[in-house]
Amino acid sequence: MQSITEKEKSLWDTVAMPQASDWQLLSDNPSVLIELNTVLINALHFAKSGTDVTFGEVAEQIFPALAVIDKKYPDSGVTDSEGYLTVARFFAINYSPAIYDFLRYYGAEP
C-alpha cells in the first residue's frame, strides 16, 4: 500500500492520454485527436515546468489552441462541453485534482 504522497508522486510521474472516445468528437479524422492531445501534453509540460504556474496560465496554454483547432475542423465538437470535460479530467488526473472545476467551467458565463 502506498501513502498519499507516494501515490501523488507516481501519478505526477506518469501521463494518461485521452482517446477518441474520451473526447467524444463528432469527427473520425485522426488528425483532430493528435492535435488535441498535442495541446494537452504541451500544456502539461508547461504546468509541470517547476515554475510557479497558476491555473489561469495553464488554461491560457490550452483554450486558445483548442479554438484554433475548432476553426480548423469545424463541426468536430472540439469546444463542446465534452471537450472541456476531457481537458478537466486530463489535468485532474495528470496534474492536480484541484484544477478540475477551474478547467471544466473555464470561460463559462456566470
Backbone torsions as a table, in degrees:
resi	resn	phi	psi	omega
1	MET	NA	138.6	179.5
2	GLN	-96.9	152.8	170.8
3	SER	-76.3	167.1	177.7
4	ILE	-60.0	-43.0	179.7
5	THR	-61.9	-42.9	178.2
6	GLU	-64.3	-41.4	179.4
7	LYS	-65.0	-43.8	177.2
8	GLU	-59.3	-42.2	179.0
9	LYS	-64.4	-42.3	-179.5
10	SER	-65.5	-36.7	175.8
11	LEU	-68.2	-38.6	-179.6
12	TRP	-62.7	-34.6	-175.2
13	ASP	-86.8	-0.3	179.3
14	THR	-125.1	166.5	178.6
15	VAL	-136.3	131.7	173.5
16	ALA	-108.5	122.3	-177.2
17	MET	-99.3	142.1	176.8
18	PRO	-70.1	143.5	173.9
19	GLN	-98.7	174.1	-179.4
20	ALA	-57.0	-38.3	-179.6
21	SER	-66.4	-28.4	176.5
22	ASP	-69.8	-42.0	-179.3
23	TRP	-71.7	-27.2	-177.8
24	GLN	54.2	47.1	-178.6
25	LEU	-70.4	157.2	177.3
26	LEU	-97.0	15.0	-178.7
27	SER	-133.4	144.7	175.7
28	ASP	-96.5	5.8	-178.5
29	ASN	-67.3	116.3	-178.1
30	PRO	-65.3	-21.7	179.0
31	SER	-63.3	-34.6	179.7
32	VAL	-61.8	-49.0	-179.8
33	LEU	-60.8	-43.9	-179.8
34	ILE	-61.6	-46.1	-179.7
35	GLU	-65.9	-41.7	178.7
36	LEU	-62.0	-47.1	-178.4
37	ASN	-68.6	-29.3	174.9
38	THR	-65.0	-41.8	176.5
39	VAL	-59.4	-46.4	-178.4
40	LEU	-62.9	-45.2	-176.7
41	ILE	-68.1	-37.0	176.7
42	ASN	-65.3	-42.0	178.0
43	ALA	-66.9	-35.8	177.6
44	LEU	-65.8	-42.1	176.2
45	HIS	-60.7	-41.4	176.6
46	PHE	-60.8	-47.8	-177.5
47	ALA	-62.2	-37.0	-178.0
48	LYS	-91.9	14.2	-174.0
49	SER	-66.8	-11.1	178.9
50	GLY	95.9	-12.6	175.8
51	THR	-81.3	170.9	-179.4
52	ASP	-83.6	84.4	-174.4
53	VAL	-91.9	135.0	177.1
54	THR	-92.5	162.3	176.6
55	PHE	-60.7	-37.5	178.7
56	GLY	-63.1	-38.8	178.0
57	GLU	-66.9	-37.0	176.2
58	VAL	-63.4	-46.5	-180.0
59	ALA	-59.9	-38.1	179.7
60	GLU	-69.0	-18.5	173.6
61	GLN	-79.3	-22.0	-172.1
62	ILE	-101.2	-60.3	-164.8
63	PHE	-69.6	-36.3	172.6
64	PRO	-62.6	-37.0	177.8
65	ALA	-67.2	-38.1	176.5
66	LEU	-64.6	-36.5	178.6
67	ALA	-63.8	-38.5	177.2
68	VAL	-63.9	-44.8	179.1
69	ILE	-64.2	-39.4	179.0
70	ASP	-61.3	-40.0	178.0
71	LYS	-69.6	-35.5	-179.7
72	LYS	-69.2	-35.6	-179.6
73	TYR	-123.8	72.3	-177.4
74	PRO	-61.5	149.3	178.5
75	ASP	66.4	18.7	177.2
76	SER	-91.8	-12.5	177.1
77	GLY	86.8	17.3	-176.6
78	VAL	-57.7	-43.1	-176.6
79	THR	-101.8	18.6	172.0
80	ASP	-70.1	169.7	-178.5
81	SER	-59.3	-31.0	178.1
82	GLU	-64.7	-33.9	176.6
83	GLY	-65.4	-43.7	177.9
84	TYR	-64.5	-39.3	177.3
85	LEU	-61.7	-42.8	-179.9
86	THR	-64.7	-42.4	176.9
87	VAL	-59.8	-47.6	-179.0
88	ALA	-62.1	-44.5	178.8
89	ARG	-63.0	-44.6	-179.6
90	PHE	-56.1	-48.8	-177.4
91	PHE	-75.0	-30.5	175.8
92	ALA	-65.7	-37.1	-179.1
93	ILE	-79.7	-40.4	-171.7
94	ASN	-98.6	-12.6	-176.2
95	TYR	-127.5	-68.2	-178.9
96	SER	-160.7	129.6	177.0
97	PRO	-58.1	-26.0	-177.3
98	ALA	-65.2	-19.9	-177.2
99	ILE	-83.9	-12.0	-172.8
100	TYR	-52.4	-59.3	-175.6
101	ASP	-64.2	-36.0	178.9
102	PHE	-59.9	-48.2	-178.3
103	LEU	-76.5	-32.6	-178.0
104	ARG	-61.4	-37.3	-175.9
105	TYR	-115.6	20.0	-179.7
106	TYR	-58.1	126.9	178.6
107	GLY	79.3	1.1	-179.9
108	ALA	-70.5	144.9	177.3
109	GLU	-73.1	137.3	179.3
110	PRO	-67.5	NA	NA
